[in-house]
Amino acid sequence: MKISKNNLLIILLIVMTGAWATPVFSVDVPEAKPDEALIVFYRVKKFAGAGIPVGVHYSGGSVGTLSNGASFHKYFNPGEYTFWSKVITESSVTLNVTAGETYYIRGDVTMGLVVGRPKLTQTYKIESR
């Protein structure tokens, strides 16, 4: 089978673009305490919305701020918590947490017409996409 130079160039561009577009993200996650739940908040580093921080709040106040590529964790007593972030629109996630368990919330920024919008999503492990 003969591959032309143009086809080879196209294949190389597709492969290289896919490799560069795949974000890599890892976080050292501590153990959950036996009497408290651990919630890990993280944001995968991406170009779109990079300069827009995602402030995370709940009824007890501010939990923290996710800058591009950042993460943090916090321990909570068992119970139901609603975490939210708001710039123009609000995004929220409600979790019913159990002692000794670990939960993950990913913060993202989706680009709107004028400004980036925060988006919080519960995940079941740290997902790099």
Secondary structure, DSSP 8 states (H G I E B T S, - for coil): ----HHHHHHHHHHHHHHHHHS-----------TTSEEEEEE----STTTT--EEEEETTEEEEEE-TT-EEEEEE-SEEEEEEEESSSEEEEEEEE-TT-EEEEEEEEEE-SSSEEEEEEEESS----
